[in-house]
């Protein structure tokens, strides 16, 4: 066995930083879930990012809306309070994957008139990212679940590509007080693609997670919150939903940044057992 001695103060600071990032990542992810569930409670219908909006509603739908919302909030609270958080995160991952496969995929493939365009699959991709994010949250308790990074990374790559495909539209989402709208549109697209590739191939995970997480958090502050404040009900509440999604996705990125930890064995120091890995 190879034993590596580390400088304790430096290791302690690094360990504390990672612990805080993990807590922040779980918090942001859980708040996203609570926010989306809260919207469902308020509106009485499913959020399109969770279950597609069909042409007609069915009797008793509101009961299922409230039931799903309650389950989401319970799971989010379990993660927030660290009470069986891993179990609840795995349950969310299974739920999101089931909704993706049995609701979004059939809807986009056979019902949605714009399902043949990549933009029509955005909600399905978001649900895939949330499913991957839930696996990443579960992995933050004991490690593992690399597939979560893959699902999340694919979504980031596609969203990055859409910044180039739909640049004339995306550039108008940049706040008016920021110059060079088209430049920032392309820059954000490249950042999403680069980080997504890094997540999938495990290339500079820490840097990719921290940089993209920080970028999305900035977008959360300067782009999504102001738009939601001005028009919270615009497009059936999608502006407000984007606030929660941006916060949750930034948290997922921070959790990915903490999954890079190098493979090493720290010396067993009886005076400092908290540093034994």
C-alpha positions in Angstrom: 0.0 0.0 0.0 1.3 3.4 -0.9 1.1 5.9 1.9 1.1 9.7 1.2 1.7 12.2 3.9 -0.1 15.5 3.5 0.3 18.9 5.1 -2.5 18.9 7.6 -3.6 22.6 7.6 -3.7 22.6 3.8 -5.6 19.3 3.6 -8.0 20.5 6.2 -8.7 23.7 4.2 -9.2 21.6 1.1 -11.5 19.2 2.9 -13.6 22.0 4.3 -13.9 23.7 0.9 -15.1 20.4 -0.7 -17.5 19.8 2.2 -19.0 23.3 1.7 -19.3 22.7 -2.0 -21.1 19.4 -1.5 -23.5 21.0 1.0 -24.2 23.9 -1.4 -24.7 21.5 -4.3 -27.2 19.4 -2.4 -29.0 22.6 -1.2 -29.3 24.1 -4.7 -30.5 20.8 -6.1 -33.1 20.3 -3.3 -34.3 23.9 -3.7 -34.9 23.3 -7.4 -37.1 20.3 -6.6 -39.0 22.2 -4.0 -39.5 25.2 -6.4 -40.8 23.1 -9.2 -43.1 21.2 -6.8 -44.3 24.4 -5.3 -45.3 25.7 -8.8 -47.3 22.6 -9.3 -49.1 23.1 -6.0 -49.9 26.7 -6.9 -51.0 26.1 -10.5 -52.7 22.7 -10.2 -51.0 21.1 -13.2 -47.8 19.3 -14.0 -44.7 21.3 -14.9 -43.8 20.5 -18.5 -40.2 19.8 -17.5 -41.5 16.9 -15.3 -44.5 15.7 -17.4 -45.3 17.0 -20.9 -48.3 19.2 -21.3 -50.8 17.2 -23.3 -53.6 18.7 -25.5 -56.3 17.6 -23.1 -56.4 17.0 -19.3 -58.0 14.1 -17.6 -60.4 13.8 -14.6 -58.6 13.7 -11.3 -55.4 15.1 -12.7 -55.0 17.6 -9.9 -54.9 14.8 -7.4 -51.9 13.3 -9.1 -50.3 16.7 -9.4 -50.6 17.2 -5.7 -49.4 13.7 -5.0 -46.3 14.0 -7.2 -45.6 17.5 -5.7 -45.8 16.1 -2.2 -43.4 13.2 -3.0 -40.9 15.7 -4.6 -41.0 17.9 -1.5 -40.5 15.0 0.9 -37.5 13.8 -1.1 -36.0 17.3 -1.3 -36.4 17.7 2.5 -34.7 14.4 3.0 -31.7 15.7 1.0 -31.8 19.1 2.7 -31.9 17.6 6.2 -29.5 14.8 5.4 -32.1 12.2 6.5 -31.8 9.2 4.2 -30.6 11.7 1.6 -29.0 9.0 -0.5 -32.1 6.9 -0.6 -34.3 9.9 -1.6 -31.8 11.0 -4.3 -31.9 7.5 -5.8 -35.7 7.5 -5.6 -35.7 10.9 -7.5 -33.4 9.5 -10.1 -35.6 6.5 -10.7 -38.7 8.7 -10.9 -37.2 11.2 -13.3 -35.9 8.4 -15.6 -39.3 6.8 -15.6 -41.0 10.1 -16.5 -38.4 10.6 -19.2 -38.9 7.2 -20.8 -42.6 6.8 -20.5 -43.8 10.4 -20.8 -41.3 12.6 -22.6 -40.0 10.2 -25.2 -43.4 9.0 -26.5 -44.8 12.6 -26.4 -41.9 14.1 -28.4 -41.7 11.1 -30.8 -45.4 10.8 -31.6 -47.4 13.7 -30.3 -45.5 17.0 -30.2 -45.7 18.8 -33.5 -42.2 20.3 -32.9 -40.7 17.0 -31.7 -38.7 16.6 -34.9 -36.5 19.6 -33.9 -33.9 19.5 -31.2 -35.5 22.4 -29.5 -38.6 20.4 -29.0 -36.7 18.0 -26.7 -35.5 20.7 -24.3 -37.8 19.6 -21.4 -36.9 16.0 -22.0 -33.2 16.9 -21.8 -33.8 18.9 -18.6 -35.5 15.9 -17.1 -32.5 13.7 -18.1 -30.2 16.2 -16.5 -32.2 16.2 -13.3 -32.2 12.4 -13.3 -28.4 12.5 -13.7 -28.2 15.2 -11.1 -30.1 13.0 -8.6 -27.6 10.2 -9.2 -24.8 12.7 -8.6 -26.4 13.8 -5.4 -26.7 10.2 -4.3 -23.1 9.6 -5.2 -22.0 12.6 -3.1 -22.8 10.5 0.0 -20.7 7.5 -0.8 -19.2 8.1 -4.2 -19.9 6.4 -7.5 -22.7 6.8 -10.0 -20.6 8.0 -12.9 -23.6 7.6 -15.2 -25.1 10.7 -13.6 -22.3 12.8 -15.1 -22.9 11.4 -18.5 -26.6 12.2 -18.6 -26.0 15.7 -17.3 -23.0 16.2 -19.6 -25.0 15.3 -22.7 -27.7 17.8 -21.8 -25.0 20.5 -21.4 -23.5 19.7 -24.8 -26.9 19.9 -26.6 -27.9 23.1 -24.8 -24.5 24.5 -25.8 -25.1 23.6 -29.4 -28.5 25.3 -29.3 -26.7 28.6 -28.5 -25.2 28.4 -32.0 -28.3 26.9 -33.7 -30.7 29.5 -32.2 -28.2 32.4 -31.7 -30.6 35.1 -33.0 -33.1 34.2 -30.3 -30.7 33.4 -27.5 -28.8 36.7 -27.8 -32.0 38.6 -26.8 -32.0 36.7 -23.5 -28.8 38.5 -22.5 -29.6 41.5 -20.3 -29.6 44.8 -22.1 -27.0 46.4 -19.9 -24.4 43.8 -21.0 -22.7 44.6 -24.3 -21.8 42.2 -27.1 -24.9 40.0 -26.9 -23.9 37.7 -29.7 -20.4 37.2 -28.3 -21.7 36.1 -24.9 -24.2 33.8 -26.6 -21.4 32.0 -28.4 -19.2 32.1 -25.4 -21.8 30.5 -23.2 -22.4 27.8 -25.9 -18.7 26.9 -26.0 -18.6 26.8 -22.2 -21.5 24.4 -22.0 -20.1 22.2 -24.7 -16.6 22.1 -23.2 -17.8 21.4 -19.7 -20.2 18.7 -21.0 -17.4 16.9 -22.7 -15.2 17.2 -19.6 -18.0 15.7 -17.5 -18.5 12.7 -19.8 -14.8 12.0 -20.3 -13.6 13.0 -16.8 -11.3 15.7 -18.2 -10.5 18.4 -15.6 -13.6 17.6 -13.6 -12.9 20.0 -10.8 -12.2 23.0 -13.2 -15.1 22.1 -15.4 -17.6 21.8 -12.5 -16.4 24.9 -10.7 -16.3 27.1 -13.8 -19.7 26.0 -15.3 -21.3 25.9 -11.9 -20.1 29.5 -11.3 -21.3 30.6 -14.7 -24.7 29.1 -14.3 -25.0 30.7 -10.9 -24.2 34.1 -12.4 -26.8 33.5 -15.0 -29.2 32.6 -12.2 -28.5 36.0 -10.6 -28.2 38.4 -13.5 -30.5 36.7 -16.1 -33.1 34.4 -14.7 -34.1 36.2 -11.4 -34.6 39.6 -13.1 -36.7 38.0 -15.9 -38.8 36.1 -13.4 -39.3 39.2 -11.2 -40.6 41.2 -14.2 -42.9 38.5 -15.5 -43.2 35.5 -13.1 -46.2 34.1 -14.9 -44.9 34.5 -18.4 -45.2 31.4 -20.6 -47.1 29.5 -17.9 -44.5 30.2 -15.3 -41.5 29.0 -17.3 -39.5 32.1 -16.4 -39.9 31.2 -12.7 -39.2 27.6 -13.4 -35.9 28.6 -15.1 -34.8 30.3 -11.9 -35.1 27.0 -10.0 -33.5 25.0 -12.8 -30.5 27.3 -13.1 -30.0 27.1 -9.3 -30.3 23.3 -9.4 -28.0 22.9 -12.4 -25.3 25.0 -10.8 -25.5 22.8 -7.7 -25.1 19.7 -9.8 -21.9 21.2 -11.4 -20.5 21.9 -7.9 -21.1 18.3 -6.9 -19.4 17.1 -10.0 -16.4 19.3 -9.1 -16.1 17.4 -5.8 -16.1 14.0 -7.6 -12.6 14.6 -9.0 -10.8 13.6 -5.7 -7.5 11.9 -6.5 -6.9 8.3 -5.6 -4.6 8.3 -2.7 -4.3 6.8 0.8 -3.7 9.4 3.5 -1.4 8.3 6.4 -3.1 7.1 9.5 -2.4 9.8 12.0 -3.7 8.8 15.4 -3.9 12.5 16.5 -5.9 13.5 13.4 -8.3 10.6 12.6 -10.6 12.9 10.7 -8.1 13.1 7.9 -7.9 9.3 7.3 -9.3 8.3 4.0 
